[in-house]
Amino acid sequence: MENLALSQTPPNTFLGVRVDPISRRDVVEWADRCISQRSIGNQIVVVNVAKLVEARRSPQLRHILDEADVVTADGAPIVWLSRFFGSKIRERVAGIDVMYDLLLQGDRLGWSFFFLGATQEVIEQYVARVKAEYPNLKVAGFHNGYFDSDQEDAIVRMIKEARPNVLFIAFGSPKKEIFVETWRKELEVNVIHGVGGSFDVFVGKTKRAPRFIQKAGLEWLYRLLQEPRRMFKRYAVTNTIFLGLVIRETLRTLPVIDNLTKHN
């Protein structure tokens, strides 16, 4: 069956990158339809500041976002600033929150899952905890994320033979998006969701920022403080570029603002 559209609501763009105006509940209901109607190859992609910046530089990643079935705003700054520029992004829909939502719905409805990514130690801990906390869902299989490109065929066959409803991929970006673009039809999975480092958070290897920090849009700073050496360059570069894009967009819209002011 062909991929299922999320809704009749047209996709939004923010700073030239697609982001859908949806809620977490919308994503879960859409996933439910994909599974109940046996639609395959449906992909969820989340966009944060770093991925937005990368998408503007990478035609391949931009194409992947355009072709994905669901693209959510995984970052409070994107939501806030989109509203300033007149977009209709409703709320932050973080990849890790979608992961929890799908696990919960899968537990309610008996969905089957395949988990791909992270180290062998982390993936084993993740699967053990999922089985304990969501006993009614089915674990169709799992594999760590440390394999070479010439092993991808075998990994894809393993997933296809397991016949899961949902596949979580815990790679970094854009590796996970490229993997899905390459293989999503062959995988024959109903819903594919790239969860990044969420397996590490789930098992407690990495701490997620407290809720008030998330709401303040400072989750990136919390992560920087946890891993300063690894994250400093990434955030210094991407946040600077993002700020420049915001300033340029603000200057571009100033004539519109002036005209509105004059007519009111």
Buried (B, 14 or more C-beta within 10 A) or exposed (E): EEBBEBBEEEBBEBBEBBBBBBEBEBBBBBBBBBBEEEBBBBBBBBBBBBBBBBBBEBEEBBEBBEBBBBBBBBBBBBBEBBEEBEBEBBBBBBBBBBBBBBBBBBBEEEBBBBBBBBBEEBBBBBBEBBEEEBEEBBBBBBBBBEEEEEEEEEBBEBBBEBEBBBBBBBBEBBEBBBBBBEBBEBBBBBBBBBBBBBBBBBBEBBEBBEEEBBEEBBBBBBBBEEEEEEBEEBBEEBBEBBEEBBEEBEEEEEEEEEEEEEEE
